[in-house]
Amino acid sequence: MSDPMQDLGWMRLLVEIERRGSLSAAAIALRLSQPAVSYQVRNLEQRFGVALLQRLHRGVRFTEEGRRLLQIAIRAVEDIDALERSLAAARRRPTVRLTTDYAFSGLWLLPRMQAFRADNPTLDLQIVASQRLGPHWRDSADVAVAFGARPDFDGDAILLMSERVVPVCSPAFAERLGTRESALSGLATRIHLDAEATSPWLDWQSYLRECGVTLPNEHGPGDLRFNTYSMVIQAALGGAGLALGWRGIVDQLLDAGLLTAAGPEVEIADRGYWLVTGHKSEPALHLASWLESQVKDRAG
C-alpha cells in the first residue's frame, strides 16, 4: 500500500476531479463526502470570481479559466509529492560512519567521494575526522581507518597501506633544490608535522635516521611547523619547502605533477593505515570492502 500523501487541499481536489471526471469520484478518492467537495469547489469559484467547472449530464468539465488553475495545481502537487518521496527515500537510505584522521579524509578519501557515490548509489557515507583514533570510537562510527602498528589494533584489523615515506616538494622548489642529496643535507627548508605526543609515524628525525643521515640539528633555519598534515601538504604545494609525503596519501598529487619526489623512499612494513570494522552491519562491511578495493586497484 502506498504511503498517504500530504493534504494539499483545493489543489489536490482539482487534480482528482480531472483524473476521475466527476465530483463524486473525486470525493471517493479523497475520502470526502460529495457535499464537502461541492462546497470546496463553490468556495474556489467565489474566490476567483469565475466558474471553474462546467456541469455535464455525467460528470464535469473544466472551463478555460478552470483549466488554467488546474495546470498550476498539477505542477504544485507533482512537485510536492516528488519532494515528499525524495525525503522519505533519504530517511530510509542506510548511512555508514567512517572515522579517520584529517590526512586520510582530506587527501585520500575526499578525492574519491564521487567514485564512492557512483559505486554505492544507495549508501550514504558520514565522515568523522579527528587527529587520532580514540578508545571509544565505536560509539560514533562503524568503520575506522587509523594510523599505527599491528599491536595498536585488534586481530581482525587489515593493513590498507604500509608506511612508505618520501620527501616531496613543488616542482619549482625541486628545481631550486638541485639534487636529491640536497634534501638530506639539512640545507633545505623542511616542513614539520607537530604531534601531540611521541610521533607514531616517521618524522624528519626518524626518516633521516632510516636513511643513515645524522644532522647536527633536528630543526634547520627557516623550518616550518603545522599541526595538521593537510596544512603541511598545502605549504609544500606552495613551494615553502620539503615535506614528508606518505605514499598512498599524496600519490594523486605526485601523479598530477603538483608535487615531486625529492629523496629516497623509506618503508616501515608493519606500520601504516589500518582498516578496522567496528560494527558488522551490511553497510559497514560494504564500506570496508570498497576501501580495500580502492587500495588494491591503486596498488595494481
Long-range contacts (C-beta under 8 A, 24 or more apart in sequence): 3-88, 5-81, 5-84, 6-80, 6-81, 6-84, 8-76, 8-77, 8-80, 9-40, 10-40, 10-43, 10-44, 10-73, 11-72, 11-73, 11-76, 11-77, 12-73, 12-77, 13-37, 13-40, 13-41, 14-44, 14-52, 14-66, 14-69, 14-70, 14-73, 15-70, 15-73, 15-74, 15-77, 17-41, 17-53, 17-60, 17-62, 18-62, 18-70, 18-74, 21-59, 21-60, 22-58, 22-59, 22-60, 23-60, 25-59, 44-69, 93-122, 93-123, 93-124, 94-122, 94-123, 94-124, 94-282, 94-283, 95-123, 95-124, 95-125, 95-126, 95-283, 96-123, 96-124, 96-125, 96-126, 96-142, 96-143, 96-281, 96-283, 96-284, 96-286, 96-287, 97-126, 97-127, 97-128, 97-140, 97-141, 97-142, 97-143, 98-125, 98-126, 98-127, 98-128, 98-141, 98-142, 98-143, 98-144, 98-145, 98-287, 99-127, 99-128, 99-129, 99-130, 99-133, 99-137, 99-140, 99-141, 99-143, 99-144, 99-145, 99-146, 100-127, 100-128, 100-129, 100-144, 100-145, 100-146, 101-129, 101-130, 101-131, 101-132, 101-133, 101-146, 101-147, 101-229, 102-129, 102-130, 102-131, 102-228, 102-229, 102-230, 103-228, 103-229, 103-230, 103-246, 103-249, 104-145, 104-147, 104-249, 104-273, 105-129, 106-229, 106-230, 107-229, 107-230, 107-233, 107-249, 107-250, 107-252, 107-253, 108-248, 108-249, 111-252, 112-294, 115-294, 116-290, 119-290, 120-286, 120-287, 120-290, 123-283, 123-286, 123-287, 125-287, 131-196, 131-228, 132-196, 137-278, 138-278, 138-279, 141-278, 142-277, 142-278, 142-279, 142-281, 142-283, 142-284, 142-287, 143-275, 143-276, 143-277, 143-278, 143-279, 143-284, 143-287, 143-288, 143-291, 144-275, 144-276, 144-278, 145-273, 145-274, 145-275, 145-276, 145-291, 146-273, 146-274, 146-276, 147-200, 147-201, 147-271, 147-272, 147-273, 147-274, 148-200, 148-271, 148-274, 149-200, 149-270, 149-271, 150-270, 150-271, 150-274, 152-200, 152-274, 153-274, 153-276, 154-276, 156-276, 156-277, 157-274, 157-275, 157-276, 158-274, 158-275, 158-276, 158-288, 158-292, 159-270, 159-272, 159-273, 159-274, 159-275, 160-248, 160-272, 160-273, 160-274, 160-275, 160-291, 160-292, 160-295, 161-246, 161-247, 161-248, 161-249, 161-272, 161-273, 161-295, 162-267, 162-268, 162-269, 162-270, 162-271, 162-272, 163-201, 163-202, 163-246, 163-267, 163-268, 163-271, 163-272, 164-246, 164-247, 164-248, 164-265, 164-266, 164-267, 164-272, 165-201, 165-202, 165-207, 165-244, 165-245, 165-246, 165-247, 165-265, 165-266, 165-267, 166-244, 166-245, 166-247, 166-261, 166-262, 166-263, 166-264, 166-265, 166-266, 167-207, 167-242, 167-243, 167-244, 167-245, 167-261, 167-262, 167-263, 168-236, 168-242, 168-243, 168-244, 168-245, 168-250, 168-253, 168-254, 168-259, 168-260, 168-261, 168-262, 169-236, 169-239, 169-241, 169-242, 169-243, 169-259, 169-260, 169-262, 170-236, 170-237, 170-238, 170-239, 170-258, 170-259, 170-260, 171-257, 171-259, 171-260, 172-239, 173-236, 173-239, 173-240, 173-241, 173-242, 173-262, 174-260, 174-262, 177-242, 177-262, 180-262, 180-263, 180-264, 183-242, 183-262, 183-263, 184-208, 184-211, 184-213, 184-263, 186-215, 186-216, 186-217, 186-220, 187-220, 188-220, 188-241, 188-242, 189-220, 189-222, 189-223, 189-224, 189-240, 189-241, 189-242, 190-219, 190-220, 190-223, 190-224, 190-241, 190-242, 190-243, 191-223, 191-224, 191-225, 191-226, 191-232, 191-235, 191-236, 191-240, 191-241, 191-242, 191-243, 192-219, 192-223, 192-224, 192-225, 192-226, 192-232, 193-225, 193-226, 193-227, 193-228, 193-229, 193-232, 193-244, 194-225, 194-226, 194-227, 200-271, 201-246, 201-271, 202-244, 202-266, 202-268, 203-244, 204-244, 207-244, 207-266, 210-266, 210-268, 211-263, 211-264, 211-266, 233-259, 248-273, 248-295, 248-298, 251-298
